[in-house]
Structure formats: C-alpha cells, structure tokens
C-alpha cells in the first residue's frame, strides 16, 4: 500500500521527462544518419553551413565562400531549410 504513491510518481516522471527525451534523441540520431551532400545545417557551435561531403562519421562543411571545415556528425545540432540569410552569406552554393 505504501508503494502505490511511489510507483505513481515514478510513472509520472517517466512519461513526462524520460520518454520525451528518448524520442528526441531517436529523432536526432535519425536526422544524423540521413544527412547528405547539399543539406544546410547548424552546428552545436553555432556555425551555419552546407554539407559538401560525407566521410563516414565526419562531414565536410562549407561555412563561407572559400572555407570548408571537417566536422564530426555528432557536432550537428539540426538540419535547416535554405533561408535567405544563408544564401546572402554565400553558403547556399555547394560547388567547389
């Protein structure tokens, strides 16, 4: 009888905190697996760029007209749709 409130609190905690976080992690992992050349991304460090090559667990990302960096896939915060701000900053093109 004394365990019923404890179990109820655990279930509430699970469904309000743990389960949504697990779903968010699964969605992020799925997004990382589906990254491809030409995708616009935002890195965990706040850099915007375009993927120019996928090399296993790493990505080559164009962050400026003549600047490319090698980035671990785990460093990608999210995939973006192309925006006018990205196009104005010279990262819309994936050539070069």
C-alpha positions as CSV (number, residue, x, y, z in Angstrom):
1,X,0.0,0.0,0.0
2,X,2.8,2.4,0.8
3,X,4.4,1.8,-2.6
4,X,1.4,2.9,-4.7
5,X,2.2,6.7,-4.5
6,X,5.9,6.0,-5.1
7,X,5.0,3.9,-8.2
8,X,2.6,6.6,-9.4
9,X,5.3,9.3,-9.0
10,X,7.8,7.1,-11.0
11,X,5.3,6.6,-13.8
12,X,4.5,10.4,-14.0
13,X,8.3,11.1,-14.0
14,X,8.8,8.5,-16.8
15,X,6.1,9.8,-19.1
16,X,6.7,13.5,-18.6
17,X,10.5,13.6,-18.6
18,X,12.3,10.4,-19.7
19,X,10.1,9.2,-22.6
20,X,10.0,12.6,-24.4
21,X,13.8,12.9,-24.1
22,X,14.3,9.4,-25.5
23,X,12.1,10.3,-28.5
24,X,14.0,13.5,-29.1
25,X,17.3,11.6,-29.0
26,X,15.9,9.0,-31.5
27,X,14.8,11.8,-33.9
28,X,18.2,13.5,-33.7
29,X,20.0,10.2,-34.4
30,X,17.8,9.5,-37.3
31,X,18.5,13.1,-38.6
32,X,22.2,12.5,-38.3
33,X,22.0,9.2,-40.2
34,X,20.1,10.9,-43.1
35,X,22.4,13.9,-43.6
36,X,23.6,14.2,-47.2
37,X,25.6,16.4,-49.5
38,X,23.8,19.8,-50.0
39,X,22.0,19.8,-46.7
40,X,22.0,23.1,-44.7
41,X,23.0,22.6,-41.1
42,X,23.5,24.4,-37.8
43,X,26.4,23.1,-35.7
44,X,26.4,22.8,-31.9
45,X,29.0,25.7,-32.0
46,X,26.5,28.0,-33.8
47,X,28.0,27.8,-37.3
48,X,25.8,27.6,-40.3
49,X,27.0,25.7,-43.3
50,X,26.3,23.4,-46.2
51,X,27.5,19.8,-46.3
52,X,29.9,19.3,-49.3
53,X,30.9,15.7,-48.5
54,X,30.0,12.9,-46.1
55,X,33.0,10.9,-45.0
56,X,31.8,8.1,-42.6
57,X,31.3,9.7,-39.2
58,X,32.6,13.1,-40.4
59,X,31.2,15.8,-42.6
60,X,33.0,18.4,-44.8
61,X,31.0,21.6,-44.3
62,X,31.3,24.8,-46.3
63,X,30.8,27.7,-43.9
64,X,32.0,30.5,-46.2
65,X,32.8,31.1,-49.8
66,X,36.3,29.6,-49.6
67,X,36.2,28.0,-46.1
68,X,35.5,24.3,-45.5
69,X,35.8,22.5,-42.2
70,X,35.8,18.9,-41.2
71,X,33.1,18.3,-38.6
72,X,32.0,15.2,-36.6
73,X,28.4,14.2,-37.4
74,X,27.7,14.5,-33.6
75,X,28.5,18.2,-33.9
76,X,25.4,18.9,-35.9
77,X,22.6,20.5,-33.9
78,X,20.0,20.4,-36.6
79,X,19.3,20.3,-40.3
80,X,17.8,23.5,-41.8
81,X,15.8,24.5,-44.8
82,X,17.7,27.0,-47.0
83,X,17.0,30.5,-45.9
84,X,17.7,33.9,-47.5
85,X,20.2,34.7,-44.7
86,X,22.2,31.6,-45.7
87,X,22.1,32.5,-49.3
88,X,23.3,36.0,-48.7
89,X,26.2,34.8,-46.6
90,X,27.5,32.7,-49.5
91,X,26.7,29.2,-48.1
92,X,23.8,28.4,-50.5
93,X,26.1,27.1,-53.2
94,X,27.6,23.6,-52.7
95,X,30.0,23.9,-55.7
96,X,33.8,24.0,-55.1
